[in-house]
């Protein structure tokens, strides 16, 4: 009996979360549609929305060639520079499968 009550409660919670998610998506869609239709007359609101909706993407933890986690900014820059040097030059780097090491 208790299991059925928990399942029912969980199911109700999931339905409520789905309903809220749908309502938020619909509201966002309506706002974006309104801004797009009125962009000629209200450019300031449009560009405020666009500049506010772009977020920063942060790089997660990086590993150096030895497999140790890089902790400071200078070391992260070196690891990223090494990686992009391989990507954007004609030097072929060996294919490493199943590893996250640079």
DAKA-V422238 format. One record per pair of residues at least 12 apart in sequence whose ideal C-beta (glycine too) atoms are under 10 Angstrom apart, sorted by the first residue. I is the first residue (numbers start at 1). J is the second residue. Records with the same first field share a line. If there is no record, write none. Layout:
I: J + J
//
This chain:
28: 53
31: 45 + 49
32: 46 + 49 + 53
34: 46
35: 47 + 48 + 49 + 50
36: 49
59: 76 + 79 + 80
61: 76 + 100
62: 75 + 76 + 77 + 78 + 79 + 80 + 83 + 100 + 102
63: 79 + 99 + 100 + 101 + 102
64: 76 + 78 + 79 + 82 + 101 + 102
65: 79 + 82 + 101 + 102
66: 101
67: 99 + 100 + 101 + 102
68: 101
70: 102
79: 102
80: 102
82: 102
83: 102
86: 102
//
